[in-house]
Amino acid sequence: MNINKEIFNLISTDVFKSLISSDLVTIGKLNAAINLLIKARIPFDIEYSPGTRREATAAQLTIYINPTTTINITISFEGGGSIFSGFE
């Protein structure tokens, strides 16, 4: 299967739709997304920040499409800004 079609099909699943559209995500939803990526043999990285008094607990999921293209999804586990939020 073409990797682009594979990525499109993966992002179209309810798991990823929920991950992308939710303001707050549960660890279970994140684990489901990781399981789908592993089963599809799609390379990815995940960075986790446990949060501090200033920053919310969050993760950054990076999915590799090709050497120059990635999909980055910021996942918040609680309200507030995270280290992955960028500048405000």
Sequence and secondary structure as in RCSB ss.txt:
>XXXX:A:sequence
MNINKEIFNLISTDVFKSLISSDLVTIGKLNAAINLLIKARIPFDIEYSPGTRREATAAQLTIYINPTTTINITI
SFEGGGSIFSGFE
>XXXX:A:secstr
  HHHHHHHHHTSHHHHHHHH SS  HHHHHHHHHHHHHTT  EEEEEE   SSS  EEEEEEEEETTEEEEEEE
ESSSS  TTS   
